[in-house]
């Protein structure tokens, strides 16, 4: 509800008097609110137009990267993974050119998920590997779960079951006890999917049951309603 209210507020802001930087900020806000509201409002058309104008002017900075990120996230919510992939790739290139490694890695993880959804399993593995943090870094949150899911599921679908198990083991090792409950539940459901795709159905059902039982049947994040169901 809050995201929808904020989205209505941003839709009411006129574009004409805004500077280039302000246009980028507005486009970024609209894209993010669209994603949080899980809907594609009429105002998103303005976001796409602004992004095209800024790109044509060579306006490349982190705000522009975030614009592509937001648009890509909305496309993912709508199941338009090819469109999302193009946006995440544009964001990846911007952050790579800016030397922003954490944002670049995040876009790589998003690319991995899109490729998995599109059936491009080898490419999904490549992008997931590109996003994988080195072992000495602290746990980076849900992004690491997404990386392991994209790579693990892709390996399983390619019949590379040992590599799929490796993706599971790596995340199990890195997931801290202090991780938020929604992340633990999300990973349990992702892990069950990888195991199922690897032909380990009894183990998959047990892992999924544990993910639900530990939460006493509570869904901790609406973004995982599908796997939860």
Residue frames as a rotation matrix with the C-alpha (Angstrom) as fourth column:
UNK 1
0.566 0.824 0.000 0.00
0.824 -0.566 0.000 0.00
0.000 0.000 -1.000 0.00
UNK 2
0.462 -0.474 -0.750 2.77
0.143 -0.794 0.590 2.42
-0.876 -0.380 -0.299 0.90
UNK 3
-0.615 -0.733 0.291 4.63
0.372 0.056 0.926 1.66
-0.695 0.678 0.238 -2.34
UNK 4
-0.189 0.634 0.750 1.45
0.971 0.006 0.240 2.30
0.147 0.773 -0.617 -4.37
UNK 5
0.767 0.453 -0.454 0.87
0.556 -0.822 0.121 5.60
-0.319 -0.345 -0.883 -2.56
UNK 6
0.051 -0.847 -0.529 4.44
0.023 -0.529 0.849 6.70
-0.998 -0.055 -0.007 -3.24
UNK 7
-0.619 -0.232 0.750 4.08
0.688 0.300 0.661 5.59
-0.379 0.925 -0.026 -6.85
UNK 8
0.388 0.842 0.376 1.04
0.916 -0.398 -0.053 7.82
0.105 0.364 -0.925 -7.25
UNK 9
0.677 -0.210 -0.705 3.04
0.191 -0.876 0.444 10.71
-0.710 -0.435 -0.553 -5.80
UNK 10
-0.413 -0.909 -0.051 5.91
0.130 -0.114 0.985 10.24
-0.901 0.400 0.165 -8.24
UNK 11
-0.343 0.363 0.866 3.47
0.933 0.239 0.269 9.96
-0.110 0.900 -0.421 -11.16
UNK 12
0.704 0.702 -0.111 2.17
0.696 -0.712 -0.087 13.42
-0.140 -0.016 -0.990 -10.27
UNK 13
0.132 -0.741 -0.658 5.62
0.189 -0.633 0.751 15.07
-0.973 -0.223 0.056 -10.59
UNK 14
0.957 0.227 -0.182 5.94
-0.111 -0.293 -0.950 16.96
-0.269 0.929 -0.255 -13.93
UNK 15
0.454 -0.815 0.361 8.99
0.811 0.546 0.211 16.08
-0.368 0.197 0.909 -16.04
UNK 16
0.697 -0.099 0.710 9.46
0.533 -0.592 -0.605 19.35
0.480 0.800 -0.360 -17.94
UNK 17
0.786 -0.379 0.489 11.29
-0.467 -0.882 0.067 21.47
0.406 -0.281 -0.870 -15.32
UNK 18
0.868 -0.411 0.280 13.60
-0.009 0.550 0.835 18.70
-0.497 -0.727 0.474 -14.09
UNK 19
0.162 -0.909 -0.384 17.35
-0.956 -0.241 0.168 18.57
-0.245 0.340 -0.908 -14.67
UNK 20
0.107 -0.196 -0.975 19.03
-0.591 0.776 -0.221 15.50
0.799 0.600 -0.033 -16.13
UNK 21
-0.872 -0.477 -0.111 20.09
-0.176 0.517 -0.838 14.29
0.457 -0.711 -0.535 -12.67
UNK 22
-0.569 0.734 0.370 16.59
-0.648 -0.124 -0.752 14.87
-0.506 -0.667 0.546 -11.30
UNK 23
0.291 0.654 -0.698 15.08
-0.935 0.348 -0.063 12.95
0.202 0.671 0.713 -14.22
UNK 24
-0.328 -0.511 -0.795 17.36
-0.306 0.853 -0.422 10.03
0.894 0.104 -0.436 -13.44
UNK 25
-0.973 -0.026 0.231 16.36
-0.232 0.165 -0.959 10.12
-0.013 -0.986 -0.166 -9.76
UNK 26
-0.173 0.984 0.032 12.67
-0.879 -0.140 -0.455 10.28
-0.443 -0.107 0.890 -10.63
UNK 27
0.238 0.219 -0.946 12.94
-0.768 0.639 -0.045 7.41
0.595 0.737 0.320 -13.09
UNK 28
-0.702 -0.573 -0.422 14.81
-0.158 0.704 -0.693 5.36
0.694 -0.419 -0.585 -10.49
UNK 29
-0.812 0.442 0.380 12.13
-0.463 -0.093 -0.881 6.07
-0.354 -0.892 0.280 -7.86
UNK 30
0.144 0.923 -0.357 9.30
-0.979 0.080 -0.187 5.12
-0.144 0.376 0.915 -10.20
UNK 31
0.004 -0.205 -0.979 10.98
-0.526 0.832 -0.177 1.89
0.850 0.516 -0.104 -11.18
UNK 32
-0.905 -0.408 -0.123 11.67
-0.099 0.482 -0.870 0.92
0.414 -0.775 -0.477 -7.57
UNK 33
-0.580 0.760 0.293 8.16
-0.627 -0.187 -0.756 1.74
-0.520 -0.622 0.585 -6.41
UNK 34
0.203 0.628 -0.752 6.71
-0.942 0.334 0.025 -0.19
0.267 0.703 0.659 -9.36
UNK 35
-0.391 -0.458 -0.799 8.72
-0.231 0.889 -0.396 -3.21
0.891 0.030 -0.453 -8.28
UNK 36
-0.993 -0.023 0.113 7.72
-0.115 0.143 -0.983 -2.88
0.007 -0.989 -0.144 -4.61
UNK 37
-0.299 0.954 -0.001 4.06
-0.783 -0.246 -0.572 -2.44
-0.546 -0.171 0.820 -5.58
UNK 38
-0.684 -0.065 0.727 4.28
0.200 0.941 0.272 -5.48
-0.702 0.332 -0.631 -7.88
UNK 39
0.460 0.836 0.299 2.47
0.586 -0.033 -0.810 -3.71
-0.667 0.547 -0.505 -10.67
UNK 40
-0.635 -0.597 0.490 3.13
0.757 -0.356 0.548 -1.92
-0.153 0.719 0.678 -13.93
UNK 41
0.143 0.724 -0.675 1.51
0.485 -0.646 -0.590 1.53
-0.863 -0.243 -0.443 -13.69
UNK 42
0.836 0.222 0.502 0.94
0.549 -0.361 -0.754 3.91
0.014 0.906 -0.424 -16.63
UNK 43
0.859 -0.500 -0.110 3.79
-0.454 -0.844 0.288 6.06
-0.237 -0.197 -0.951 -15.28
UNK 44
0.283 -0.801 0.527 6.32
0.204 0.588 0.783 3.35
-0.937 -0.114 0.330 -16.06
UNK 45
0.616 -0.021 0.787 6.15
0.787 0.004 -0.616 4.42
0.010 1.000 0.019 -19.70
UNK 46
0.924 -0.285 0.253 7.71
-0.275 -0.958 -0.077 7.71
0.264 0.002 -0.964 -18.60
UNK 47
0.527 -0.757 0.387 10.52
-0.326 0.241 0.914 5.78
-0.785 -0.608 -0.120 -16.91
UNK 48
0.302 -0.381 0.874 11.33
0.732 0.680 0.044 3.97
-0.611 0.627 0.484 -20.14
UNK 49
0.769 0.033 0.639 11.33
0.514 -0.625 -0.587 7.24
0.380 0.780 -0.497 -22.09
UNK 50
0.858 -0.473 0.200 13.55
-0.507 -0.719 0.475 8.98
-0.081 -0.509 -0.857 -19.57
UNK 51
0.390 -0.729 0.563 15.99
0.056 0.629 0.776 6.08
-0.919 -0.271 0.286 -19.57
UNK 52
0.419 -0.188 0.889 16.20
0.891 0.272 -0.362 6.22
-0.174 0.944 0.281 -23.38
UNK 53
0.891 -0.044 0.452 16.77
0.105 -0.948 -0.299 10.01
0.442 0.314 -0.840 -23.31
UNK 54
0.728 -0.640 0.245 19.49
-0.526 -0.292 0.799 9.78
-0.440 -0.711 -0.549 -20.68
UNK 55
0.314 -0.604 0.733 21.23
0.442 0.776 0.450 6.97
-0.840 0.183 0.510 -22.53
UNK 56
0.617 -0.021 0.787 21.13
0.768 -0.204 -0.607 8.95
0.173 0.979 -0.110 -25.80
UNK 57
0.871 -0.269 0.412 22.78
-0.287 -0.958 -0.018 11.88
0.400 -0.103 -0.911 -24.01
UNK 58
0.055 -0.896 -0.441 25.54
0.163 0.444 -0.881 9.64
0.985 -0.024 0.170 -22.68
UNK 59
0.103 0.075 0.992 24.41
-0.866 -0.483 0.127 10.29
0.489 -0.872 0.016 -19.11
UNK 60
0.335 -0.093 -0.938 26.09
0.151 0.987 -0.044 7.37
0.930 -0.127 0.345 -17.35
UNK 61
-0.515 -0.491 0.703 26.26
-0.692 -0.245 -0.679 7.22
0.506 -0.836 -0.213 -13.56
UNK 62
-0.996 0.077 -0.047 25.05
0.090 0.806 -0.585 5.06
-0.007 -0.587 -0.810 -10.69
UNK 63
-0.369 0.920 -0.130 21.58
-0.421 -0.291 -0.859 6.62
-0.828 -0.262 0.495 -10.86
UNK 64
0.019 0.331 -0.943 21.28
-0.997 0.075 0.006 5.54
0.073 0.941 0.332 -14.47
UNK 65
-0.780 -0.350 -0.519 22.40
-0.323 0.935 -0.146 2.06
0.536 0.054 -0.842 -13.48
UNK 66
-0.866 0.489 0.103 19.70
0.057 0.303 -0.951 1.97
-0.496 -0.818 -0.290 -10.82
UNK 67
-0.123 0.824 -0.553 17.10
-0.862 -0.364 -0.351 3.04
-0.491 0.434 0.756 -13.41
UNK 68
-0.208 -0.025 -0.978 17.92
-0.752 0.644 0.144 -0.03
0.626 0.765 -0.153 -15.50
UNK 69
-0.975 -0.162 -0.151 17.88
-0.021 0.746 -0.665 -2.16
0.220 -0.646 -0.731 -12.34
UNK 70
-0.599 0.799 0.050 14.40
-0.322 -0.183 -0.929 -0.96
-0.733 -0.572 0.367 -11.41
UNK 71
0.075 0.611 -0.788 13.00
-0.990 -0.052 -0.134 -1.46
-0.123 0.790 0.601 -14.91
UNK 72
-0.500 -0.349 -0.793 14.53
-0.508 0.859 -0.058 -4.93
0.701 0.374 -0.607 -15.05
UNK 73
-0.980 0.149 0.135 13.02
-0.049 0.472 -0.880 -5.84
-0.195 -0.869 -0.455 -11.67
UNK 74
-0.174 0.969 -0.177 9.55
-0.680 -0.248 -0.690 -4.83
-0.712 0.000 0.702 -12.88
UNK 75
0.022 0.119 -0.993 10.02
-0.933 0.360 0.022 -6.91
0.360 0.925 0.119 -16.05
UNK 76
-0.872 -0.376 -0.312 10.98
-0.228 0.879 -0.419 -9.90
0.432 -0.294 -0.852 -13.88
UNK 77
-0.714 0.659 0.238 7.80
-0.248 0.080 -0.965 -9.52
-0.655 -0.748 0.107 -11.83
UNK 78
0.230 0.833 -0.504 5.84
-0.805 -0.128 -0.579 -9.68
-0.547 0.539 0.641 -15.08
UNK 79
0.419 -0.113 0.901 7.73
0.199 0.979 0.030 -12.73
-0.886 0.167 0.433 -16.33
UNK 80
0.991 -0.134 -0.004 9.37
-0.044 -0.297 -0.954 -10.79
0.127 0.945 -0.300 -19.18
UNK 81
0.647 -0.763 0.017 12.79
0.295 0.271 0.916 -12.26
-0.704 -0.588 0.400 -18.55
UNK 82
0.111 -0.614 0.781 14.30
0.991 0.013 -0.130 -11.40
0.070 0.789 0.610 -21.94
UNK 83
0.521 0.140 0.842 13.45
0.219 -0.975 0.028 -7.72
0.825 0.170 -0.539 -21.39
UNK 84
0.981 -0.155 0.114 14.71
-0.147 -0.222 0.964 -7.91
-0.124 -0.963 -0.241 -17.83
UNK 85
0.463 -0.854 0.239 17.96
0.764 0.521 0.380 -9.48
-0.449 0.007 0.893 -19.00
UNK 86
0.157 -0.375 0.914 18.59
0.767 -0.536 -0.352 -6.57
0.622 0.756 0.204 -21.37
UNK 87
0.730 0.177 0.661 18.03
-0.186 -0.879 0.440 -4.05
0.658 -0.444 -0.608 -18.56
UNK 88
0.906 -0.413 0.090 20.23
0.027 0.268 0.963 -5.91
-0.422 -0.870 0.254 -16.08
UNK 89
0.305 -0.819 0.486 22.96
0.948 0.309 -0.073 -6.19
-0.091 0.483 0.871 -18.71
UNK 90
0.326 -0.127 0.937 22.83
0.345 -0.907 -0.243 -2.42
0.880 0.402 -0.252 -19.27
UNK 91
0.894 0.027 0.447 23.08
-0.386 -0.459 0.800 -1.86
0.227 -0.888 -0.400 -15.51
UNK 92
0.754 -0.646 0.118 25.92
0.487 0.672 0.558 -4.38
-0.440 -0.364 0.821 -15.26
UNK 93
0.200 -0.692 0.693 27.93
0.887 -0.173 -0.429 -2.53
0.416 0.701 0.579 -17.90
UNK 94
0.525 0.056 0.849 27.39
-0.097 -0.987 0.125 0.82
0.846 -0.148 -0.513 -16.17
UNK 95
0.931 -0.133 0.341 28.45
-0.346 -0.017 0.938 -0.42
-0.119 -0.991 -0.062 -12.74
UNK 96
0.587 -0.768 0.256 31.43
0.758 0.632 0.158 -2.28
-0.283 0.101 0.954 -14.22
UNK 97
0.185 -0.496 0.848 32.58
0.639 -0.595 -0.487 0.93
0.746 0.633 0.207 -15.96
UNK 98
0.585 0.100 0.805 32.14
-0.402 -0.826 0.395 2.86
0.704 -0.555 -0.443 -12.71
UNK 99
-0.498 -0.827 -0.260 34.17
-0.218 0.410 -0.885 0.29
0.839 -0.384 -0.385 -10.78
UNK 100
-0.128 0.558 0.820 31.24
-0.992 -0.091 -0.093 -0.41
0.023 -0.825 0.565 -8.43
UNK 101
-0.806 -0.354 -0.474 31.95
-0.416 0.909 0.028 -4.09
0.421 0.220 -0.880 -7.76
UNK 102
-0.824 0.520 0.225 29.12
0.061 0.477 -0.877 -4.81
-0.563 -0.709 -0.425 -5.33
UNK 103
0.105 0.894 -0.435 26.47
-0.537 -0.318 -0.782 -3.40
-0.837 0.315 0.447 -7.69
UNK 104
-0.217 -0.259 -0.941 28.10
-0.958 0.243 0.154 -5.12
0.189 0.935 -0.301 -10.67
UNK 105
-0.981 -0.186 -0.059 27.97
-0.166 0.955 -0.248 -8.46
0.103 -0.233 -0.967 -8.85
UNK 106
-0.451 0.885 0.117 24.31
-0.093 0.083 -0.992 -7.90
-0.888 -0.459 0.044 -7.96
UNK 107
0.226 0.521 -0.823 23.47
-0.874 -0.263 -0.407 -7.35
-0.429 0.812 0.396 -11.63
UNK 108
-0.585 -0.502 -0.637 25.40
-0.720 0.683 0.123 -10.48
0.374 0.530 -0.761 -12.55
UNK 109
-0.915 0.299 0.270 23.28
0.048 0.746 -0.664 -12.46
-0.400 -0.595 -0.698 -10.09
UNK 110
0.014 0.956 -0.293 20.14
-0.387 -0.265 -0.883 -11.01
-0.922 0.126 0.367 -11.67
UNK 111
-0.040 -0.124 -0.991 21.42
-0.998 0.057 0.033 -12.02
0.053 0.991 -0.126 -15.09
UNK 112
-0.934 -0.351 -0.065 21.94
-0.342 0.932 -0.118 -15.54
0.102 -0.088 -0.991 -13.79
UNK 113
-0.522 0.814 0.253 18.32
0.057 0.330 -0.942 -15.77
-0.851 -0.478 -0.218 -12.65
UNK 114
0.235 0.611 -0.756 16.99
-0.738 -0.394 -0.548 -14.44
-0.632 0.687 0.358 -15.97
UNK 115
-0.386 -0.474 -0.791 19.09
-0.885 0.432 0.173 -16.92
0.260 0.767 -0.586 -17.93
UNK 116
-0.953 0.105 0.284 17.79
-0.040 0.885 -0.463 -19.77
-0.300 -0.453 -0.840 -15.76
UNK 117
-0.121 0.991 -0.055 14.19
-0.106 -0.068 -0.992 -18.71
-0.987 -0.115 0.113 -16.41
UNK 118
0.345 0.201 -0.917 14.92
-0.868 -0.304 -0.394 -18.52
-0.358 0.931 0.069 -20.13
UNK 119
0.935 0.019 0.355 16.46
0.047 0.983 -0.177 -22.00
-0.352 0.183 0.918 -20.23
UNK 120
0.612 -0.791 0.019 19.94
-0.260 -0.224 -0.939 -20.64
0.747 0.570 -0.343 -20.93
UNK 121
0.987 -0.028 -0.159 21.59
0.155 0.448 0.880 -22.84
0.046 -0.893 0.447 -18.33
UNK 122
0.196 -0.980 0.032 25.25
0.962 0.186 -0.201 -22.56
0.191 0.071 0.979 -19.33
UNK 123
-0.240 -0.227 0.944 24.95
0.245 -0.955 -0.168 -18.78
0.939 0.191 0.285 -19.43
UNK 124
0.749 0.567 0.343 23.16
-0.224 -0.271 0.936 -18.79
0.624 -0.778 -0.076 -16.06
UNK 125
0.745 -0.550 -0.377 26.10
0.662 0.546 0.513 -20.65
-0.076 -0.632 0.772 -14.55
UNK 126
-0.166 -0.854 0.493 28.58
0.842 -0.383 -0.379 -18.21
0.513 0.353 0.783 -16.10
UNK 127
0.002 0.224 0.975 26.80
-0.128 -0.966 0.223 -15.16
0.992 -0.125 0.027 -14.71
UNK 128
0.935 0.354 -0.012 26.33
-0.055 0.179 0.982 -16.78
0.350 -0.918 0.187 -11.29
UNK 129
0.405 -0.874 -0.269 30.04
0.914 0.396 0.091 -17.54
0.027 -0.283 0.959 -11.12
UNK 130
-0.294 -0.489 0.821 30.76
0.520 -0.803 -0.291 -13.94
0.802 0.341 0.490 -12.05
UNK 131
0.309 0.533 0.788 28.61
-0.382 -0.689 0.616 -12.79
0.871 -0.491 -0.010 -9.12
UNK 132
0.730 0.021 -0.683 29.98
0.478 0.699 0.532 -15.28
0.489 -0.715 0.500 -6.57
UNK 133
0.728 -0.481 0.489 31.92
-0.635 -0.741 0.218 -13.52
0.257 -0.469 -0.845 -3.77
UNK 134
-0.194 -0.871 -0.451 35.31
-0.331 0.491 -0.806 -14.77
0.924 -0.007 -0.383 -2.66
UNK 135
0.155 0.317 -0.936 35.30
0.541 0.765 0.349 -17.07
0.827 -0.560 -0.053 0.35
UNK 136
-0.652 -0.518 -0.554 36.79
0.731 -0.237 -0.640 -14.54
0.200 -0.822 0.533 2.76
UNK 137
-0.742 0.431 0.514 33.97
-0.317 -0.900 0.298 -12.03
0.591 0.058 0.804 2.33
UNK 138
-0.794 0.547 0.266 31.12
-0.191 0.191 -0.963 -11.94
-0.578 -0.815 -0.047 4.82
UNK 139
-0.461 0.719 0.520 27.74
0.824 0.564 -0.050 -13.31
-0.329 0.406 -0.852 3.80
UNK 140
-0.998 -0.026 -0.057 26.12
-0.003 -0.890 0.456 -10.87
-0.062 0.455 0.888 1.38
UNK 141
-0.424 0.906 0.002 22.50
-0.562 -0.261 -0.785 -11.71
-0.710 -0.333 0.620 2.09
UNK 142
0.431 0.756 0.493 19.84
-0.107 0.586 -0.804 -13.07
-0.896 0.293 0.333 -0.24
UNK 143
0.489 -0.294 -0.821 21.96
-0.868 -0.251 -0.428 -12.36
-0.080 0.922 -0.379 -3.32
UNK 144
-0.619 -0.783 0.061 24.09
-0.779 0.622 0.077 -15.39
-0.098 0.000 -0.995 -2.42
UNK 145
-0.285 0.612 0.738 20.98
-0.046 0.760 -0.648 -17.58
-0.958 -0.218 -0.188 -2.14
UNK 146
0.710 0.585 -0.393 19.91
-0.364 -0.173 -0.915 -16.44
-0.603 0.792 0.090 -5.60
UNK 147
0.023 -0.808 -0.589 23.37
-0.999 0.004 -0.044 -17.17
0.038 0.590 -0.807 -7.02
UNK 148
-0.783 -0.351 0.514 23.35
-0.453 0.888 -0.083 -20.69
-0.427 -0.297 -0.854 -5.56
UNK 149
0.098 0.901 0.423 19.81
-0.006 0.426 -0.905 -21.33
-0.995 0.086 0.047 -6.78
UNK 150
0.676 0.171 -0.717 20.50
-0.651 -0.316 -0.690 -20.12
-0.345 0.933 -0.102 -10.34
UNK 151
-0.237 -0.855 -0.461 23.71
-0.949 0.305 -0.078 -22.10
0.207 0.419 -0.884 -10.66
UNK 152
-0.729 -0.056 0.682 22.53
-0.391 0.852 -0.348 -25.17
-0.562 -0.521 -0.643 -8.74
UNK 153
0.308 0.916 0.257 19.27
-0.137 0.310 -0.941 -25.50
-0.941 0.255 0.221 -10.67
UNK 154
0.569 -0.158 -0.807 21.09
-0.818 -0.214 -0.534 -24.94
-0.088 0.964 -0.251 -13.96
UNK 155
-0.582 -0.813 -0.009 23.65
-0.813 0.582 0.014 -27.62
-0.006 0.016 -1.000 -13.14
UNK 156
-0.468 0.473 0.747 20.85
-0.163 0.784 -0.599 -30.03
-0.869 -0.402 -0.290 -12.21
UNK 157
0.603 0.774 -0.194 18.94
-0.288 -0.016 -0.957 -29.34
-0.744 0.634 0.213 -15.43
UNK 158
0.324 -0.592 -0.738 22.14
-0.921 -0.020 -0.388 -30.04
0.215 0.806 -0.552 -17.38
UNK 159
0.875 0.067 -0.479 22.54
-0.016 0.994 0.109 -33.35
0.483 -0.088 0.871 -15.56
UNK 160
-0.206 -0.977 0.059 25.61
0.011 -0.063 -0.998 -32.13
0.979 -0.205 0.024 -13.65
UNK 161
0.691 0.692 -0.209 24.42
0.163 0.133 0.978 -33.36
0.704 -0.710 -0.020 -10.28
UNK 162
0.146 -0.718 -0.681 27.77
0.983 0.185 0.015 -33.23
0.115 -0.671 0.732 -8.49
UNK 163
-0.782 -0.422 0.459 28.15
0.431 -0.898 -0.093 -29.55
0.451 0.125 0.884 -9.36
UNK 164
0.083 0.900 0.428 24.55
-0.106 -0.419 0.902 -28.94
0.991 -0.121 0.061 -8.24
UNK 165
0.679 0.104 -0.726 25.39
0.635 0.414 0.653 -30.49
0.368 -0.904 0.215 -4.87
UNK 166
-0.378 -0.910 -0.173 28.45
0.911 -0.331 -0.247 -28.27
0.167 -0.250 0.954 -4.70
UNK 167
-0.514 0.276 0.812 26.29
0.022 -0.942 0.335 -25.16
0.858 0.190 0.478 -5.14
UNK 168
0.619 0.781 -0.088 24.11
0.044 0.078 0.996 -26.33
0.784 -0.620 0.014 -2.25
UNK 169
0.430 -0.520 -0.738 27.06
0.884 0.407 0.228 -27.13
0.182 -0.751 0.635 0.01
UNK 170
-0.591 -0.709 0.384 28.70
0.636 -0.703 -0.320 -23.76
0.496 0.055 0.866 -0.61
UNK 171
-0.190 0.590 0.785 25.62
-0.305 -0.795 0.524 -21.81
0.933 -0.140 0.331 0.44
UNK 172
0.746 0.444 -0.496 24.94
0.269 0.480 0.835 -24.10
0.609 -0.757 0.239 3.42
UNK 173
0.022 -0.856 -0.517 28.47
0.977 0.129 -0.171 -23.34
0.213 -0.501 0.839 4.62
UNK 174
-0.788 -0.429 0.442 28.17
0.415 -0.900 -0.133 -19.58
0.455 0.078 0.887 4.17
UNK 175
0.109 0.913 0.394 24.63
0.039 -0.400 0.916 -19.06
0.993 -0.085 -0.080 5.50
UNK 176
-0.825 -0.507 0.251 25.09
-0.197 -0.159 -0.967 -17.70
0.530 -0.847 0.031 9.04
UNK 177
-0.544 0.616 -0.569 22.89
0.822 0.528 -0.215 -18.69
0.168 -0.585 -0.794 11.96
UNK 178
-0.507 0.279 -0.816 22.05
0.358 -0.792 -0.494 -15.00
-0.784 -0.543 0.302 12.39
UNK 179
-0.973 0.163 0.165 20.55
0.110 -0.300 0.948 -14.72
0.204 0.940 0.274 8.88
UNK 180
-0.532 0.840 0.104 16.96
-0.813 -0.474 -0.338 -13.34
-0.235 -0.264 0.936 8.81
UNK 181
-0.312 0.487 0.816 14.20
-0.070 0.845 -0.531 -15.93
-0.947 -0.223 -0.229 8.89
UNK 182
0.702 0.638 -0.316 12.93
-0.345 -0.083 -0.935 -14.96
-0.623 0.766 0.161 5.44
UNK 183
0.119 -0.747 -0.654 16.35
-0.982 0.009 -0.189 -15.68
0.147 0.665 -0.732 3.93
UNK 184
-0.736 -0.377 0.563 16.61
-0.521 0.846 -0.114 -19.03
-0.433 -0.377 -0.819 5.70
UNK 185
0.090 0.858 0.506 13.14
-0.016 0.509 -0.860 -19.99
-0.996 0.070 0.060 4.49
UNK 186
0.689 0.133 -0.712 13.83
-0.658 -0.295 -0.692 -18.82
-0.302 0.946 -0.116 0.94
UNK 187
-0.311 -0.882 -0.353 17.03
-0.944 0.329 0.011 -20.84
0.107 0.337 -0.935 0.80
UNK 188
-0.565 0.158 0.810 15.28
-0.278 0.888 -0.367 -23.93
-0.777 -0.433 -0.457 2.17
UNK 189
0.535 0.836 0.118 12.71
-0.075 0.186 -0.980 -23.73
-0.841 0.515 0.163 -0.64
UNK 190
0.512 -0.444 -0.735 15.39
-0.859 -0.261 -0.441 -23.05
0.004 0.857 -0.515 -3.27
UNK 191
-0.558 -0.780 0.281 17.49
-0.798 0.598 0.073 -25.93
-0.225 -0.184 -0.957 -1.96
UNK 192
-0.137 0.609 0.781 14.48
-0.076 0.780 -0.622 -28.25
-0.988 -0.144 -0.061 -2.18
UNK 193
0.798 0.432 -0.421 13.99
-0.402 -0.139 -0.905 -27.26
-0.449 0.891 0.062 -5.83
UNK 194
0.048 -0.870 -0.491 17.62
-0.990 0.025 -0.142 -28.01
0.136 0.493 -0.859 -6.69
UNK 195
-0.664 -0.283 0.692 17.42
-0.499 0.857 -0.129 -31.39
-0.557 -0.431 -0.710 -4.97
UNK 196
0.290 0.863 0.413 14.18
-0.072 0.450 -0.890 -32.22
-0.954 0.229 0.193 -6.79
UNK 197
0.760 -0.056 -0.648 15.68
-0.640 -0.244 -0.729 -31.26
-0.117 0.968 -0.221 -10.15
UNK 198
-0.293 -0.950 -0.110 18.65
-0.949 0.303 -0.083 -33.49
0.113 0.080 -0.990 -9.27
UNK 199
-0.006 0.388 -0.922 16.36
-0.335 0.868 0.368 -36.49
0.942 0.311 0.125 -8.87
UNK 200
-0.854 -0.331 -0.402 16.61
0.273 0.373 -0.887 -36.51
0.443 -0.867 -0.228 -5.06
UNK 201
-0.182 0.910 0.373 12.87
-0.135 -0.398 0.907 -36.16
0.974 0.115 0.195 -4.44
UNK 202
0.486 0.400 -0.777 12.58
0.675 0.394 0.624 -37.70
0.556 -0.828 -0.079 -0.92
UNK 203
-0.365 -0.706 -0.607 15.38
0.919 -0.378 -0.114 -35.44
-0.149 -0.600 0.786 0.33
UNK 204
-0.825 0.102 0.556 13.82
0.172 -0.891 0.420 -32.47
0.538 0.442 0.718 -1.44
UNK 205
0.193 0.981 0.021 10.47
0.157 -0.052 0.986 -33.05
0.969 -0.187 -0.164 0.25
UNK 206
0.337 -0.141 -0.931 12.17
0.927 0.225 0.301 -33.29
0.167 -0.964 0.207 3.64
UNK 207
-0.731 -0.670 -0.127 14.09
0.680 -0.732 -0.051 -30.04
-0.059 -0.124 0.991 3.13
UNK 208
-0.576 0.603 0.552 10.92
-0.015 -0.683 0.730 -28.27
0.817 0.412 0.403 1.96
UNK 209
0.435 0.761 -0.482 8.98
0.465 0.268 0.844 -29.61
0.771 -0.591 -0.237 4.93
UNK 210
-0.077 -0.568 -0.819 11.69
0.994 -0.111 -0.017 -28.34
-0.081 -0.815 0.573 7.29
UNK 211
-0.895 -0.268 0.356 11.51
0.344 -0.923 0.172 -24.88
0.283 0.276 0.919 5.68
UNK 212
-0.145 0.932 0.333 7.77
-0.140 -0.352 0.925 -24.77
0.979 0.087 0.182 6.35
UNK 213
0.470 0.339 -0.815 7.83
0.639 0.506 0.579 -26.46
0.609 -0.793 0.021 9.74
UNK 214
-0.449 -0.735 -0.509 10.53
0.891 -0.320 -0.323 -24.17
0.074 -0.598 0.798 11.16
UNK 215
-0.941 0.154 0.302 8.32
-0.110 -0.981 0.158 -21.20
0.321 0.116 0.940 10.27
UNK 216
-0.683 0.727 0.066 5.19
0.259 0.325 -0.909 -22.91
-0.683 -0.604 -0.411 11.64
UNK 217
-0.081 0.676 0.733 3.53
0.960 0.250 -0.125 -22.53
-0.268 0.693 -0.669 8.26
UNK 218
0.575 0.263 -0.774 4.26
0.218 -0.962 -0.165 -18.79
-0.788 -0.074 -0.611 8.04
UNK 219
0.438 -0.419 0.796 5.37
0.853 -0.084 -0.514 -17.22
0.283 0.904 0.320 4.76
UNK 220
0.123 -0.483 -0.867 8.08
0.723 -0.554 0.412 -14.74
-0.679 -0.678 0.282 5.72
UNK 221
-0.614 -0.311 -0.726 8.29
-0.223 -0.814 0.537 -12.94
-0.757 0.491 0.430 2.36
UNK 222
0.433 0.901 -0.014 5.55
-0.211 0.087 -0.974 -12.54
-0.876 0.425 0.227 -0.25
UNK 223
0.149 -0.445 -0.883 8.17
-0.977 -0.204 -0.062 -12.76
-0.153 0.872 -0.465 -3.01
UNK 224
-0.852 -0.488 -0.189 8.45
-0.507 0.859 0.065 -16.51
0.130 0.151 -0.980 -2.33
UNK 225
-0.087 0.924 0.371 4.73
-0.800 0.157 -0.579 -17.28
-0.593 -0.348 0.726 -2.27
UNK 226
0.445 0.242 -0.862 5.08
-0.824 0.489 -0.288 -19.55
0.352 0.838 0.417 -5.32
UNK 227
-0.421 -0.675 -0.606 7.74
-0.303 0.734 -0.608 -21.90
0.855 -0.072 -0.514 -3.90
UNK 228
-0.817 0.170 0.551 5.98
-0.553 0.039 -0.833 -21.74
-0.163 -0.985 0.062 -0.50
UNK 229
0.216 0.976 -0.016 2.69
-0.908 0.195 -0.370 -22.93
-0.358 0.095 0.929 -2.05
